[in-house]
């Protein structure tokens, strides 16, 4: 017997028609549990958890390499213990790029695989090439309502780049993110819903604009054509999103409308509620994936050079990385807190059943920072954790220790290939990686 995922039990209750949705049953799935019975493969997803100011290698690197039974998580990785079997810790890798602007050079290197496009002031610095989330979104983001989602716990912490000086600003309000993804235009499987009656008009207006654009493109300079093309690309993306809003909701068993979060998380005695904000964002990110509203997310917990005043700390984070005496116990506590927030996101993904596994099993989430030791702005021994197996394509429960100080871009290349990016290399110039790391791949 085969049932469609959207099968609903219908009946009458005191003369009123009712319908009850069904949970994910074996007869709704393929024989190997990774597809719906209709043949539609459960999607793979890519995610990013990024924090600023690095870590301390002395407390980050596990003592031994090997599989889960052979190595123990380090002190700063211990918050990930609950998902240890589903992560791979990558250590011993460097960023082979010019470290000309502390923190930002490393951010550009790890996220785009390329040197920073440095300006005359800090405000003029930019990634020269797209960040990894946008590279993945180009490959797998077109089938969903949102090509990618950018979120931030610290306001303004985003480093998602389309190209030079083109940043995708992160949404740092859980309430605003809920309204954007799960407000008007969202329908759960089996839910009839009401479509915006103006959608057809808005689409026809966009069509008219695109027709006019073709004529305009023949009348302007090459530089203006490039600028217009970028502008029209945004219009085309909006048009695709409107079309997806008119279609049936995604056929995924785990999809439920999440609870609306609080509308604000005010600071407490000058200290932001980082854990609470992150927890609310984690729930929304997870359900955005489960409902197939997006397959690519970048979650920026904090920015490079951030000076967040964490609970229990006597000074801001960046200041402590430079001013606190070794072994920097307050910085150590902050790093543990950040990894607790990372673990919250990963455990939320792992708590959602999908097929014969969990949502995390279908993901590859890269957890990384802009430097290793913040005190020296080092680009050696870069922090890098991959969570999830991308549907069985990445090794998990493993600590890989590079024997040759490899380019960390090789680990990123293995990761993006696993989620469906056909790429011969990752990065550009000094940071380009031409091969992945076979020990990470299955």
RODO-2510 file (C-alpha; in nm, 4 decimals, decimal comma):
residues 442
     n   res          X          Y          Z
     1     x     0,0000     0,0000     0,0000
     2     x     0,1246     0,3494    -0,0873
     3     x    -0,0153     0,6698     0,0578
     4     x     0,0484     1,0259    -0,0481
     5     x     0,2025     1,2378     0,2250
     6     x    -0,0902     1,4815     0,2156
     7     x    -0,3504     1,2124     0,2767
     8     x    -0,6069     1,3510     0,5204
     9     x    -0,8711     1,1603     0,7150
    10     x    -1,1989     1,3385     0,6575
    11     x    -1,5298     1,3129     0,8423
    12     x    -1,8146     1,4988     1,0051
    13     x    -1,8348     1,6159     1,3645
    14     x    -2,1754     1,7438     1,4660
    15     x    -2,2456     1,8282     1,1048
    16     x    -1,9113     2,0074     1,0520
    17     x    -1,6531     1,8711     0,8074
    18     x    -1,3161     1,8036     0,9703
    19     x    -0,9816     1,6762     0,8465
    20     x    -0,6908     1,5188     1,0312
    21     x    -0,3435     1,4995     0,8823
    22     x    -0,1341     1,1857     0,9185
    23     x     0,2234     1,1466     1,0511
    24     x     0,5028     1,0161     0,8314
    25     x     0,4204     0,6490     0,7664
    26     x     0,6385     0,3839     0,6049
    27     x     0,3955     0,3627     0,3135
    28     x     0,4630     0,7331     0,2424
    29     x     0,8365     0,6788     0,2080
    30     x     1,0593     0,4981    -0,0377
    31     x     1,2091     0,1638     0,0604
    32     x     1,5360     0,3230     0,1725
    33     x     1,3694     0,5994     0,3729
    34     x     1,5297     0,8935     0,1914
    35     x     1,2448     0,9777    -0,0438
    36     x     0,8702     1,0095    -0,0463
    37     x     0,6773     0,7209    -0,1992
    38     x     0,6087     0,9467    -0,4969
    39     x     0,9795     0,9278    -0,5764
    40     x     1,0701     1,2808    -0,4644
    41     x     1,4062     1,2682    -0,2871
    42     x     1,4218     1,4397     0,0499
    43     x     1,6307     1,7516    -0,0116
    44     x     1,9834     1,8174     0,1112
    45     x     2,0499     2,1477     0,2869
    46     x     2,3482     2,3684     0,3605
    47     x     2,3889     2,5852     0,6657
    48     x     2,6430     2,8130     0,8285
    49     x     2,6929     2,8961     1,1963
    50     x     2,9490     3,1771     1,2211
    51     x     3,0843     3,3596     1,5242
    52     x     3,3444     3,6320     1,5604
    53     x     3,6781     3,6530     1,7454
    54     x     3,7798     3,2875     1,7134
    55     x     3,8697     3,0430     1,9899
    56     x     4,1768     2,9168     2,1778
    57     x     4,3453     2,6221     2,0023
    58     x     4,4802     2,4934     2,3350
    59     x     4,1225     2,4309     2,4499
    60     x     3,9656     2,3651     2,1093
    61     x     4,1688     2,0882     1,9429
    62     x     4,0841     1,7349     2,0634
    63     x     4,3835     1,5341     2,1831
    64     x     4,3466     1,2546     1,9292
    65     x     4,2213     1,2151     1,5760
    66     x     3,9928     0,9281     1,4869
    67     x     3,6327     0,8164     1,5095
    68     x     3,3926     0,8898     1,7938
    69     x     3,5073     0,6008     2,0104
    70     x     3,8725     0,7020     1,9740
    71     x     3,8687     1,0692     2,0651
    72     x     3,7119     1,2931     2,3272
    73     x     3,5803     1,6407     2,2580
    74     x     3,7956     1,9246     2,3874
    75     x     3,6840     2,1658     2,6579
    76     x     3,5512     2,4273     2,4131
    77     x     3,3811     2,1624     2,1968
    78     x     3,2240     1,9764     2,4897
    79     x     2,8836     2,1509     2,4443
    80     x     2,8522     1,9503     2,1184
    81     x     2,8646     1,6181     2,3041
    82     x     2,4953     1,5445     2,2421
    83     x     2,5551     1,5517     1,8640
    84     x     2,9111     1,4148     1,8656
    85     x     2,8137     1,1173     1,6512
    86     x     2,6799     1,3552     1,3857
    87     x     2,9701     1,6005     1,3555
    88     x     3,3205     1,5993     1,2141
    89     x     3,5819     1,8225     1,3749
    90     x     3,8461     1,9459     1,1297
    91     x     4,1732     2,0708     1,2800
    92     x     4,5262     2,1473     1,1647
    93     x     4,4149     2,3482     0,8598
    94     x     4,5265     2,7024     0,7727
    95     x     4,4066     2,9931     0,5616
    96     x     4,6738     3,0680     0,2968
    97     x     4,5720     3,4277     0,2265
    98     x     4,7270     3,7673     0,3102
    99     x     4,6193     3,8640     0,6629
   100     x     4,6159     4,2355     0,5846
   101     x     4,3050     4,3368     0,7827
   102     x     4,2758     4,1530     1,1147
   103     x     3,9527     3,9522     1,1454
   104     x     3,8056     4,0603     0,8109
   105     x     4,0790     3,8941     0,6038
   106     x     4,0043     3,5690     0,7831
   107     x     3,6297     3,6103     0,7428
   108     x     3,6690     3,6590     0,3685
   109     x     3,9127     3,3695     0,3468
   110     x     3,7031     3,1108     0,5257
   111     x     3,3647     3,2181     0,3840
   112     x     3,4606     3,2971     0,0240
   113     x     3,7937     3,1170    -0,0086
   114     x     3,9447     3,4419    -0,1320
   115     x     4,1551     3,7352    -0,0088
   116     x     3,9736     4,0389     0,1230
   117     x     3,9044     4,3299    -0,1082
   118     x     4,0542     4,5900     0,1231
   119     x     3,9466     4,9528     0,1075
   120     x     4,1041     5,2698     0,2376
   121     x     3,9012     5,2420     0,5630
   122     x     3,7407     4,9561     0,7532
   123     x     3,4026     5,0598     0,6164
   124     x     3,5337     5,0120     0,2624
   125     x     3,6398     4,6492     0,3111
   126     x     3,4436     4,3887     0,1157
   127     x     3,4489     4,0314    -0,0033
   128     x     3,5556     4,0327    -0,3664
   129     x     3,3714     3,7098    -0,4478
   130     x     3,0432     3,5523    -0,3300
   131     x     3,0349     3,3873     0,0108
   132     x     2,9853     3,0129     0,0346
   133     x     2,6142     3,0328     0,1198
   134     x     2,5460     3,2207    -0,2020
   135     x     2,7556     2,9772    -0,4037
   136     x     2,5399     2,6962    -0,2678
   137     x     2,2201     2,8952    -0,3149
   138     x     2,3024     2,9369    -0,6844
   139     x     2,3148     2,5581    -0,7121
   140     x     2,0288     2,4352    -0,4915
   141     x     1,8289     2,7405    -0,3820
   142     x     1,6081     2,7944    -0,6838
   143     x     1,3388     2,5380    -0,6010
   144     x     1,2241     2,7008    -0,2769
   145     x     1,0339     3,0121    -0,1830
   146     x     1,3461     3,1682    -0,0335
   147     x     1,6666     3,1117    -0,2272
   148     x     1,8542     3,1545     0,1009
   149     x     1,7890     3,2915     0,4473
   150     x     2,0340     3,5125     0,6338
   151     x     1,9889     3,5483     1,0088
   152     x     2,1848     3,7085     1,2899
   153     x     2,1797     3,7000     1,6678
   154     x     2,3925     4,0139     1,6959
   155     x     2,2263     4,2839     1,4808
   156     x     2,4312     4,3729     1,1738
   157     x     2,6520     4,0655     1,1989
   158     x     2,5987     3,9335     0,8470
   159     x     2,8744     3,8420     0,6027
   160     x     2,6672     3,6943     0,3216
   161     x     2,8031     3,8462    -0,0003
   162     x     2,6764     3,8282    -0,3579
   163     x     2,9964     3,9962    -0,4764
   164     x     3,1875     4,3187    -0,4103
   165     x     2,9985     4,5530    -0,1759
   166     x     2,6752     4,3546    -0,2191
   167     x     2,5712     4,2193     0,1212
   168     x     2,2574     4,0255     0,2093
   169     x     2,1585     4,1845     0,5421
   170     x     2,0692     3,9290     0,8104
   171     x     1,7369     3,9321     0,9913
   172     x     1,8145     3,9680     1,3623
   173     x     1,4565     3,9853     1,4922
   174     x     1,2980     3,6420     1,5501
   175     x     0,9563     3,8041     1,5301
   176     x     1,0318     3,9662     1,1929
   177     x     1,1753     3,6379     1,0616
   178     x     0,8583     3,4555     1,1652
   179     x     0,6408     3,7101     0,9864
   180     x     0,8560     3,6924     0,6746
   181     x     0,8629     3,3136     0,6439
   182     x     0,5504     3,1925     0,8221
   183     x     0,3188     3,4890     0,7851
   184     x     0,1213     3,5752     0,4705
   185     x     0,1978     3,3375     0,1861
   186     x     0,2857     3,0354     0,4016
   187     x     0,0688     2,7240     0,4108
   188     x     0,1209     2,4001     0,5966
   189     x     0,0712     2,0739     0,4045
   190     x    -0,3017     2,0033     0,3900
   191     x    -0,3913     2,3637     0,4661
   192     x    -0,6055     2,5335     0,2050
   193     x    -0,5090     2,8873     0,3007
   194     x    -0,5983     3,2145     0,1305
   195     x    -0,3703     3,3536    -0,1353
   196     x    -0,3088     3,7234    -0,1699
   197     x    -0,5521     3,8342    -0,4456
   198     x    -0,2969     4,0874    -0,5714
   199     x    -0,0338     3,8224    -0,6547
   200     x    -0,1416     3,7867    -1,0160
   201     x    -0,1352     4,1648    -1,0660
   202     x     0,2078     4,1937    -0,9061
   203     x     0,3424     3,9178    -1,1306
   204     x     0,2023     4,0840    -1,4423
   205     x     0,3658     4,4138    -1,3431
   206     x     0,6978     4,2365    -1,3009
   207     x     0,6564     4,0754    -1,6431
   208     x     0,6020     4,4191    -1,7939
   209     x     0,9135     4,5545    -1,6220
   210     x     1,1194     4,2655    -1,7558
   211     x     0,9921     4,3330    -2,1099
   212     x     1,0949     4,6981    -2,0820
   213     x     1,4324     4,5983    -1,9439
   214     x     1,5290     4,4174    -2,2615
   215     x     1,4863     4,7375    -2,4618
   216     x     1,6732     4,9439    -2,2046
   217     x     1,9679     4,7025    -2,1999
   218     x     2,0370     4,7755    -2,5683
   219     x     2,0632     5,1497    -2,5053
   220     x     2,3107     5,1785    -2,2168
   221     x     2,6839     5,1288    -2,1634
   222     x     2,8438     4,7998    -2,0635
   223     x     2,8908     4,9215    -1,7051
   224     x     2,5264     5,0221    -1,6801
   225     x     2,4204     4,6897    -1,8308
   226     x     2,6066     4,5114    -1,5511
   227     x     2,4340     4,7248    -1,2886
   228     x     2,0948     4,6726    -1,4490
   229     x     2,1498     4,2992    -1,4754
   230     x     2,2104     4,2797    -1,1004
   231     x     1,8956     4,4845    -1,0388
   232     x     1,6836     4,2734    -1,2728
   233     x     1,8160     3,9564    -1,1139
   234     x     1,6508     4,0692    -0,7922
   235     x     1,3259     4,1264    -0,9804
   236     x     1,3453     3,7790    -1,1348
   237     x     1,4023     3,6286    -0,7902
   238     x     1,0952     3,8099    -0,6572
   239     x     0,8914     3,6841    -0,9522
   240     x     0,9984     3,3259    -0,8809
   241     x     0,9061     3,3678    -0,5150
   242     x     0,5595     3,4926    -0,6058
   243     x     0,5150     3,1932    -0,8355
   244     x     0,6128     2,9530    -0,5575
   245     x     0,3633     3,1199    -0,3216
   246     x     0,0882     3,0283    -0,5676
   247     x     0,1852     2,6616    -0,5726
   248     x     0,0879     2,3878    -0,3297
   249     x     0,2796     2,3796    -0,0008
   250     x     0,5801     2,1463     0,0215
   251     x     0,5119     1,7747     0,0657
   252     x     0,7260     1,7253     0,3778
   253     x     0,6036     1,5348     0,6820
   254     x     0,7966     1,7374     0,9404
   255     x     0,6470     2,0723     0,8376
   256     x     0,4506     2,2538     1,1065
   257     x     0,3864     2,6221     1,1592
   258     x     0,6165     2,7205     1,4487
   259     x     0,5077     2,9176     1,7515
   260     x     0,5344     3,2918     1,7015
   261     x     0,8311     3,4216     1,9050
   262     x     0,8389     3,7254     2,1303
   263     x     0,8569     4,0583     1,9518
   264     x     1,1678     4,1705     2,1419
   265     x     1,4583     4,0450     2,3515
   266     x     1,5804     4,3570     2,5347
   267     x     1,9256     4,3705     2,6880
   268     x     1,9518     4,2865     3,0556
   269     x     2,1828     4,5235     3,2438
   270     x     2,3570     4,6094     2,9163
   271     x     2,4078     4,2455     2,8210
   272     x     2,2237     4,1086     2,5157
   273     x     2,0192     3,7905     2,5535
   274     x     2,2334     3,5979     2,3070
   275     x     2,1230     3,2481     2,4091
   276     x     1,7504     3,3306     2,4132
   277     x     1,7651     3,5092     2,0769
   278     x     1,9672     3,2243     1,9268
   279     x     1,7229     2,9638     2,0577
   280     x     1,4267     3,1454     1,9020
   281     x     1,6125     3,1812     1,5714
   282     x     1,7127     2,8138     1,5786
   283     x     1,3492     2,7015     1,5959
   284     x     1,2570     2,9199     1,2994
   285     x     1,5578     2,8152     1,0917
   286     x     1,4841     2,4482     1,1538
   287     x     1,1203     2,4747     1,0539
   288     x     1,2087     2,6870     0,7499
   289     x     1,4110     2,3880     0,6313
   290     x     1,1545     2,1292     0,7380
   291     x     0,8835     2,3140     0,5446
   292     x     1,1165     2,3521     0,2443
   293     x     1,0855     2,7294     0,2484
   294     x     1,4620     2,7349     0,1948
   295     x     1,7493     2,4879     0,1632
   296     x     2,0307     2,7314     0,2418
   297     x     2,0810     2,9371     0,5556
   298     x     2,3616     3,1435     0,7066
   299     x     2,3294     3,2126     1,0775
   300     x     2,5683     3,4824     1,1990
   301     x     2,5857     3,4526     1,5756
   302     x     2,8301     3,7424     1,6141
   303     x     3,0525     3,9548     1,3945
   304     x     3,4311     3,9827     1,3691
   305     x     3,5717     4,2351     1,6195
   306     x     3,2449     4,2262     1,8172
   307     x     3,2675     4,3620     2,1697
   308     x     2,9572     4,1933     2,3100
   309     x     2,9358     4,2044     2,6879
   310     x     2,8537     3,8463     2,7821
   311     x     2,7063     3,7384     3,1122
   312     x     2,9787     3,7110     3,3753
   313     x     3,2372     3,8984     3,1668
   314     x     3,4061     4,2137     3,2912
   315     x     3,4616     4,3571     2,9427
   316     x     3,3561     4,3133     2,5811
   317     x     3,4570     3,9998     2,3928
   318     x     3,7090     4,1567     2,1521
   319     x     3,8716     4,3603     2,4261
   320     x     3,9140     4,0496     2,6393
   321     x     4,0827     3,8582     2,3564
   322     x     4,3623     4,1156     2,3649
   323     x     4,3650     4,2453     2,7227
   324     x     4,2866     3,9436     2,9405
   325     x     4,5948     3,7709     3,0794
   326     x     4,6643     3,4144     2,9667
   327     x     4,5144     3,1604     2,9857
   328     x     4,2184     3,3993     2,9344
   329     x     3,9513     3,2263     3,1449
   330     x     3,6760     3,4744     3,0534
   331     x     3,7401     3,4266     2,6818
   332     x     3,7286     3,0529     2,7447
   333     x     3,3882     3,0821     2,9124
   334     x     3,2600     3,2946     2,6227
   335     x     3,3714     3,0332     2,3707
   336     x     3,1906     2,7641     2,5666
   337     x     2,8760     2,9792     2,5690
   338     x     2,9008     3,0281     2,1919
   339     x     2,9337     2,6534     2,1394
   340     x     2,6306     2,5994     2,3629
   341     x     2,4380     2,8230     2,1233
   342     x     2,5774     2,6309     1,8261
   343     x     2,4700     2,3068     1,9933
   344     x     2,1209     2,4498     2,0449
   345     x     2,0817     2,4977     1,6693
   346     x     2,2205     2,1538     1,5849
   347     x     2,0094     1,9746     1,8469
   348     x     1,6997     2,1527     1,7178
   349     x     1,7727     2,0251     1,3669
   350     x     1,8417     1,6781     1,5048
   351     x     1,5139     1,6773     1,6966
   352     x     1,3023     1,6915     1,3790
   353     x     1,2316     1,3490     1,2305
   354     x     1,2561     1,3270     0,8517
   355     x     1,2386     1,0012     0,6605
   356     x     1,4309     0,7358     0,8503
   357     x     1,6622     0,9963     1,0046
   358     x     1,6514     1,3558     1,1215
   359     x     1,6658     1,6946     0,9579
   360     x     2,0288     1,7279     1,0678
   361     x     2,1127     1,4078     0,8797
   362     x     2,0026     1,5768     0,5572
   363     x     2,2123     1,8883     0,6300
   364     x     2,5739     1,9944     0,6151
   365     x     2,6183     2,2803     0,8619
   366     x     2,9609     2,4472     0,8734
   367     x     3,0517     2,6026     1,2088
   368     x     3,3491     2,8388     1,1867
   369     x     3,4973     3,1785     1,2747
   370     x     3,7153     3,4555     1,1316
   371     x     4,0369     3,3664     1,3200
   372     x     4,1693     3,0936     1,5442
   373     x     4,3390     3,2634     1,8404
   374     x     4,1805     3,6069     1,8640
   375     x     4,4714     3,7433     2,0665
   376     x     4,7074     3,7186     1,7658
   377     x     4,4532     3,7219     1,4771
   378     x     4,6033     3,3920     1,3682
   379     x     4,4858     3,2195     1,0488
   380     x     4,6549     2,8936     1,1456
   381     x     4,4598     2,6126     1,3115
   382     x     4,1277     2,7510     1,1889
   383     x     3,8154     2,6288     1,3733
   384     x     3,5935     2,4174     1,1495
   385     x     3,3157     2,1756     1,2405
   386     x     3,0812     2,0065     0,9925
   387     x     2,7473     1,8899     1,1367
   388     x     2,5285     1,6424     0,9500
   389     x     2,6146     1,4003     0,6731
   390     x     2,4288     1,5679     0,3811
   391     x     2,2196     1,2546     0,3379
   392     x     2,5066     1,0116     0,3860
   393     x     2,7680     1,1889     0,1746
   394     x     2,9899     1,3156     0,4572
   395     x     3,1625     1,1238     0,7321
   396     x     3,0433     1,1951     1,0866
   397     x     3,1547     1,1039     1,4390
   398     x     3,5101     1,1872     1,3370
   399     x     3,8039     1,4135     1,4188
   400     x     4,0180     1,4812     1,1125
   401     x     4,3611     1,6231     1,1909
   402     x     4,5435     1,7538     0,8824
   403     x     4,8983     1,6183     0,8649
   404     x     5,0153     1,8885     0,6245
   405     x     4,8443     2,2134     0,7332
   406     x     4,6071     2,1970     0,4380
   407     x     4,4024     2,4871     0,3091
   408     x     4,0769     2,4954     0,5075
   409     x     3,9076     2,5664     0,1742
   410     x     3,9527     2,1970     0,0922
   411     x     3,7145     2,1085     0,3771
   412     x     3,4662     2,3652     0,2483
   413     x     3,4908     2,2219    -0,1027
   414     x     3,4124     1,8713     0,0238
   415     x     3,1126     2,0129     0,2104
   416     x     2,9539     2,2063    -0,0751
   417     x     3,0027     1,9179    -0,3163
   418     x     2,8173     1,6946    -0,0719
   419     x     2,5068     1,9161    -0,0797
   420     x     2,4927     1,9284    -0,4585
   421     x     2,7338     2,1941    -0,5838
   422     x     2,9259     2,0807    -0,8924
   423     x     3,2503     2,2687    -0,8341
   424     x     3,6037     2,1963    -0,9486
   425     x     3,7442     2,4295    -0,6825
   426     x     3,6491     2,6632    -0,4013
   427     x     3,7858     3,0140    -0,3689
   428     x     4,0138     3,2330    -0,5747
   429     x     4,3734     3,3566    -0,5891
   430     x     4,5886     3,2499    -0,2917
   431     x     4,2920     3,0925    -0,1126
   432     x     4,1707     2,8644    -0,3913
   433     x     4,1356     2,4958    -0,3079
   434     x     4,1416     2,2580    -0,6033
   435     x     4,0563     1,9360    -0,4207
   436     x     3,8496     1,8290    -0,1243
   437     x     3,9594     1,6122     0,1685
   438     x     3,8821     1,2492     0,0917
   439     x     3,8826     1,1557     0,4601
   440     x     3,5713     1,3718     0,5082
   441     x     3,3778     1,2162     0,2221
   442     x     3,1846     0,8926     0,1760
***
